[in-house]
Amino acid sequence: PSEIGDLRFLRNLHLANNDLTGTIPDGYGQLTKLEDLSFGGNSLGGSIPEGLCDSEVNMTTSKVGCDLECSCCFATGCPG
């Protein structure tokens, strides 16, 4: 849900393997205090909100999902 973006002091967000579809709401880019994040194992498309790149999260494609565009992710664990 987009309201998660209002939790600006959230440190951990684990949404992996929940059969989620669609895109990640832009409001998630406000979660700049995140230290751990996982979206992998879902059917999400689009891109990671740019604000998440400014967070403390070590962004890896295996944790956010190989099908998402991510300008700040380190490519690990994805085919090709």
N, C-alpha and C positions, 0 to 999 in steps of 0.2 A: 504493500500500500504506500501511496505517496506521502502519507503522514509520517512515515519513518524519518523523512528528511527534516522534520521538526525537532528530532531528538539530537540536538547539536553536540551533546556531550557523550553520545554513545561511543563506546570503545570497541565493542565486538558485535559483528553482524554475520551470522551464519545462516544462509538461505540455500545452501547446496542441497541438491537431490530432492527437490520439492515439486517437480513437474511444473515449474513456473514457465509462463510464456509471455510474449510481448517484449517490452523494452524496460530498462531501468529508468524510473522517473528522474528528471533533471534535478529535483529537490534533494536527491541523495548526494549531490555534489556539495551540500552544506555540511556533510558529516566529516568535517576536517579533523576531528579528534579520534577517528577510528584507528585502531592498532591492528585489528585482525578482521578480515573480510573474506567471505567465500560465497560465490554465486554459481560455481561449477555444477555440472550434472543437471542443468535445466535446459529449456529450449528458448533461451532469451536471445534477442537480436538487437541490432543497433550498436550503440557505443556506451562506454563507461563515461558518466558525467565528468567533465574536466575538473571540477572541484575535488573529486576523490583523489586526483593526482597530487593535490596539495596536502593530503592527509599524511599521517605517519605510517600508513599501510605499505608493506612491501608488496606491491602489485605484481602478481604472476598470473599468466594466462591460465595455468592449471587451477587456480583458485577462483578466478572470475569467470572463466568459461572461454573455450577456444573459439567460439563463434562470435564473440563480441569484439568490436573495434576498441582498442585501448592504446592511446598514444603514449602512456607512461608505464605500460606493463612489460615485464621481463618475460620473454617467451620460454616457458618450460612446460613439459608434459603434454604438448599438443602435437599431433601428427603434422608432418610436412614442414 
